[in-house]
């Protein structure tokens, strides 16, 4: 059986916006308008198609992206509803990767919020054609004009009004459509509106805004500009063509009016999506890793891209994909370009939230899912045999939060490891690190809400009770001055003995420093350390006091001690070691003797060389509303942060600072509490810097006490 919709009649949209902007309610209204459901669910009643997951119903907001679809006037509209909190940004990015149009919802009472700004950065990265929809115009505090102005302040004059409301607040029920020059009048229950002429009182405003819309469309196309100059107007078909081209080029962003909860305006938005928004084959073709274009053609080679995986209890792993070329049919065998493993597409599904419907085939441009691809993961490309096609991967953002995790009950470590592996398979923004240095398993994620979801999944799906702990800090140790030391290792207990004596100088290393003073340099080695920094190792032996064959053993002893510095047991970095004298025994000297002598000489010299503890410093970028800047700054001062600057971005302020990682524990929770969830932040590693004297003293004393306790 052929696919129900061809490539030209499949539209893929992603619903975007800050938490609370009404994405899930809009999806519900769109499904209702299309007849997919016969009753609209609501978030308070926990019965929407989108937020079906028990965790979402418990928390009252979207956490995972959901694939749904509607049939509307001969078109199939695939709808991906996404979460609004930045903690779940991975769900947003993966959805944007496969969508051909984004619908950015703006809360009419809140305007452009921080989450909107952050999401917008990704839409620009993907060059996704965008529609703005000002939602909740029936809210008592809605302010359409202010919201539009903020949108233009943030996203430029490319934001063009296609509609505006005749009234706002509880009385909202009429929308002026500037493309069709019609008023849509809705009943209180919403649904299909009555079409009325624009009243005389609005004619001047509507004509002016219509002219602005026409000029904006014409200015992006020379042919249309000529027509506009000739006729002083563009007809509806010319407007549709012009809008589509401008949207594809990211030159115009049409703006619509909605009350998604009361189902006012969603039908007109759907009409615009199927009439104007581009299908996948009208977008620029995908480019493979080899730089070759891959046209979205149903008759081309079969190629699909996996953008999301979900593990469902009692079902298995569900892989979501977009068909970028060809027509995929159930029973096909495709090759995973990344793993080079053949995968059989046993079943194909289209989805309505958690409801799956079997189909026989999906054509280029469509989005669907399949089960039990054993060796296929997010970012993998599947294609027909004999081809060499690999599409560009999704680049996910780095984590913002780290926590150590361990099972409450001993003996469940392996079970927890399996659960964490499954988490990483499903969520590419989760990184699990088993750190030999810190002797902890660390989860790196996007924030405290993200961490709460991770805990819920482990405890509900894997039935493991876990606890989160403050992660240890990966300190580094170095020195501030030079020191000489010598150590003789001597052991005699019957048979062959051990003997080795090493004289060593250590100095703090920095780029461009002069050669060791007063020593006869015979050889130099530079070692880039796995944990960062360098060890510069000099052979300054004269007169054969130590045979050169023992120098690698001395180095091995130094390196061993550098993995457990004397201050806190942390890695040592940026040291210059010069071995300049020593003694050996013709019979008892061997590699182990000189390794131990080198280790102890280094240890003694290090303690005399004014040791310095270093801590990781991170770049911090906080975006917050202007009126909350003072609170955020005050909190940063308590975290030893150095504020380097502030930048104004619309009605937001971006604070740029450097902050010790040790002070960022639970910052996600603190920032959310300070700003009612209206601020976002990003952390990236910068460098290692000296720890303040009092803190170094405390950390060193704590380490010494712990070492004594462990010996007892």
JOHU-V410259 format. One record per residue. RES is the residue in one letter. PSI is psi in whole degrees, 0 to 359 (* if undefined). NEAR is the number of other C-alpha atoms within 8 Angstrom. Layout:
# JOHU-V410259
RES&PSI&NEAR  RES&PSI&NEAR
This chain:
# JOHU-V410259
X&131&4  X&158&5  X&143&9  X&327&4  X&135&10  X&174&10  X&322&14  X&339&8  X&25&11  X&123&15  X&133&17  X&116&16  X&151&13  X&131&15  X&124&13  X&162&16  X&162&13  X&155&13  X&134&10  X&4&8  X&348&11  X&24&13  X&312&13  X&323&11  X&322&12  X&316&12  X&319&11  X&316&13  X&322&13  X&319&12  X&322&12  X&315&12  X&324&10  X&356&10  X&11&8  X&323&9  X&153&8  X&4&6  X&131&5  X&127&9  X&169&10  X&157&10  X&316&12  X&325&5  X&356&6  X&39&11  X&27&9  X&155&13  X&322&10  X&305&12  X&69&14  X&340&12  X&138&6  X&328&6  X&322&6  X&320&12  X&326&12  X&320&6  X&341&6  X&20&9  X&160&11  X&141&11  X&326&9  X&151&8  X&147&12  X&138&10  X&127&11  X&172&13  X&153&12  X&155&13  X&127&10  X&108&11  X&50&5  X&1&6  X&150&11  X&125&12  X&109&13  X&128&14  X&123&14  X&113&13  X&134&15  X&156&16  X&157&15  X&347&12  X&141&10  X&337&9  X&335&9  X&34&13  X&333&9  X&323&11  X&325&11  X&313&13  X&317&11  X&324&11  X&318&13  X&328&14  X&329&9  X&352&9  X&154&11  X&349&15  X&140&13  X&140&15  X&109&12  X&113&12  X&136&15  X&130&16  X&117&14  X&339&15  X&345&12  X&341&9  X&210&13  X&120&11  X&171&9  X&317&14  X&327&14  X&314&13  X&316&10  X&316&9  X&323&11  X&324&8  X&323&8  X&326&10  X&326&12  X&325&8  X&317&7  X&351&8  X&43&9  X&128&14  X&137&13  X&143&14  X&139&12  X&141&13  X&113&12  X&112&15  X&168&14  X&38&15  X&352&17  X&3&11  X&144&11  X&329&8  X&19&7  X&143&14  X&91&11  X&312&12  X&318&6  X&319&8  X&317&15  X&318&9  X&318&8  X&321&12  X&318&12  X&325&11  X&321&9  X&321&9  X&2&8  X&175&8  X&359&7  X&343&9  X&115&13  X&134&11  X&126&11  X&338&12  X&159&12  X&155&11  X&145&12  X&328&9  X&160&8  X&172&14  X&203&11  X&335&7  X&5&7  X&123&11  X&3&11  X&137&11  X&132&13  X&122&14  X&116&12  X&346&13  X&317&10  X&357&6  X&57&11  X&153&11  X&130&12  X&120&12  X&124&11  X&149&13  X&169&8  X&327&6  X&359&7  X&207&10  X&213&10  X&126&6  X&165&10  X&137&7  X&124&8  X&157&8  X&155&7  X&128&11  X&155&6  X&326&6  X&340&5  X&355&8  X&315&9  X&315&8  X&316&7  X&317&12  X&319&8  X&315&8  X&327&10  X&317&12  X&319&8  X&320&8  X&313&13  X&315&11  X&323&9  X&318&10  X&314&14  X&325&12  X&345&9  X&8&10  X&120&9  X&319&8  X&316&6  X&326&13  X&319&11  X&315&8  X&319&11  X&318&12  X&323&8  X&315&6  X&342&7  X&12&7  X&162&8  X&140&11  X&175&6  X&320&8  X&319&6  X&321&9  X&317&12  X&313&10  X&317&9  X&318&13  X&318&11  X&312&11  X&317&8  X&324&12  X&318&13  X&322&12  X&2&9  X&33&11  X&336&9  X&146&14  X&96&13  X&146&11  X&129&13  X&170&13  X&143&13  X&152&13  X&93&13  X&322&14  X&327&11  X&9&8  X&51&13  X&115&14  X&349&11  X&325&14  X&318&11  X&321&7  X&318&9  X&322&10  X&319&9  X&322&9  X&313&10  X&334&13  X&326&7  X&314&10  X&145&12  X&145&13  X&169&14  X&326&14  X&355&13  X&351&6  X&159&9  X&140&5  X&152&9  X&149&10  X&129&11  X&170&12  X&335&9  X&3&6  X&11&6  X&138&7  X&145&8  X&96&10  X&145&10  X&87&14  X&124&11  X&337&11  X&3&7  X&184&10  X&140&9  X&126&12  X&127&13  X&155&12  X&127&13  X&118&15  X&350&16  X&142&11  X&147&14  X&133&8  X&118&10  X&129&8  X&137&6  X&1&4  X&312&6  X&197&9  X&126&11  X&123&12  X&124&15  X&138&12  X&162&12  X&136&14  X&113&17  X&342&16  X&149&18  X&192&15  X&118&13  X&136&10  X&149&10  X&140&11  X&348&8  X&150&9  X&125&10  X&157&12  X&133&12  X&113&14  X&329&13  X&314&7  X&349&7  X&28&7  X&143&8  X&135&8  X&135&11  X&127&9  X&89&14  X&324&9  X&150&11  X&140&16  X&147&11  X&154&13  X&153&13  X&82&11  X&243&12  X&6&7  X&123&6  X&139&9  X&126&7  X&138&8  X&160&10  X&330&11  X&158&12  X&135&14  X&167&15  X&133&16  X&342&15  X&163&14  X&137&12  X&199&12  X&161&12  X&164&13  X&153&12  X&49&8  X&104&11  X&326&5  X&28&7  X&137&8  X&176&10  X&140&11  X&5&10  X&146&15  X&130&14  X&138&13  X&167&14  X&155&11  X&150&7  X&6&4  X&163&7  X&83&5  X&124&10  X&122&12  X&157&11  X&140&8  X&162&6  X&131&9  X&112&4  X&150&8  X&155&6  X&160&8  X&159&12  X&350&11  X&143&12  X&137&11  X&143&11  X&147&12  X&144&12  X&155&10  X&147&12  X&321&7  X&126&6  X&148&6  X&355&5  X&17&9  X&317&9  X&320&7  X&320&9  X&320&13  X&320&8  X&320&8  X&319&10  X&323&10  X&318&8  X&322&9  X&314&10  X&325&12  X&321&10  X&329&11  X&105&9  X&351&10  X&1&12  X&128&12  X&128&10  X&126&10  X&122&8  X&105&8  X&107&9  X&327&6  X&313&6  X&349&9  X&42&7  X&156&11  X&122&11  X&133&13  X&124&12  X&126&13  X&191&13  X&344&15  X&182&11  X&327&11  X&320&7  X&317&11  X&322&10  X&322&8  X&320&8  X&313&9  X&315&9  X&315&8  X&315&9  X&316&15  X&328&11  X&321&8  X&318&7  X&353&10  X&42&7  X&127&11  X&127&9  X&162&11  X&144&8  X&139&8  X&155&7  X&125&7  X&145&10  X&155&6  X&136&8  X&76&9  X&165&10  X&157&12  X&146&14  X&192&13  X&162&13  X&350&10  X&169&8  X&159&10  X&146&11  X&148&9  X&158&11  X&151&11  X&134&11  X&123&9  X&121&12  X&129&9  X&128&7  X&113&8  X&55&6  X&139&5  X&206&5  X&138&8  X&189&12  X&134&13  X&132&15  X&133&16  X&133&13  X&133&15  X&128&13  X&144&15  X&134&13  X&147&15  X&152&13  X&131&12  X&140&11  X&155&6  X&131&4  X&9&4  X&149&6  X&164&5  X&157&4  X&129&7  X&134&5  X&9&4  X&151&7  X&99&8  X&123&10  X&346&8  X&152&7  X&138&9  X&139&7  X&125&8  X&114&8  X&119&8  X&140&9  X&333&4  X&11&5  X&151&7  X&187&8  X&157&12  X&124&14  X&123&13  X&119&12  X&138&13  X&111&12  X&26&13  X&133&13  X&150&8  X&15&4  X&27&7  X&324&10  X&131&11  X&139&7  X&338&6  X&343&5  X&351&11  X&319&11  X&328&7  X&320&12  X&315&14  X&319&11  X&319&11  X&318&14  X&313&12  X&323&9  X&317&9  X&332&11  X&345&10  X&356&10  X&82&11  X&155&12  X&340&8  X&305&10  X&11&10  X&14&9  X&166&14  X&144&12  X&144&12  X&162&13  X&61&12  X&143&14  X&126&12  X&126&12  X&116&12  X&115&12  X&352&13  X&175&12  X&189&11  X&156&9  X&164&11  X&135&8  X&337&5  X&313&6  X&346&10  X&135&13  X&180&10  X&317&8  X&325&8  X&314&13  X&333&19  X&314&14  X&321&11  X&320&16  X&319&16  X&312&15  X&323&9  X&318&14  X&317&13  X&314&10  X&315&10  X&320&14  X&317&12  X&334&9  X&354&8  X&29&13  X&66&9  X&146&12  X&131&11  X&136&12  X&145&12  X&151&15  X&132&14  X&135&13  X&148&13  X&130&12  X&130&13  X&119&11  X&127&12  X&119&12  X&157&14  X&147&12  X&317&8  X&348&5  X&4&9  X&317&10  X&317&7  X&318&8  X&316&10  X&317&8  X&320&8  X&320&8  X&326&9  X&329&9  X&351&7  X&19&10  X&28&9  X&147&11  X&109&8  X&124&8  X&346&8  X&165&7  X&137&8  X&137&7  X&129&8  X&94&8  X&231&8  X&25&8  X&158&11  X&132&15  X&121&12  X&127&13  X&126&12  X&163&12  X&134&12  X&140&14  X&136&13  X&330&11  X&338&8  X&1&8  X&8&9  X&128&9  X&26&8  X&325&7  X&315&9  X&317&9  X&317&8  X&319&12  X&319&11  X&319&8  X&326&9  X&11&10  X&36&7  X&14&9  X&6&11  X&153&13  X&156&12  X&161&9  X&140&8  X&135&11  X&141&8  X&141&8  X&297&8  X&182&7  X&134&9  X&156&8  X&140&8  X&139&10  X&149&6  X&310&6  X&321&6  X&319&8  X&317&11  X&316&8  X&314&8  X&321&9  X&317&10  X&320&8  X&318&8  X&319&11  X&317&9  X&319&8  X&319&8  X&319&8  X&317&8  X&322&7  X&327&6  X&323&5  X&*&4
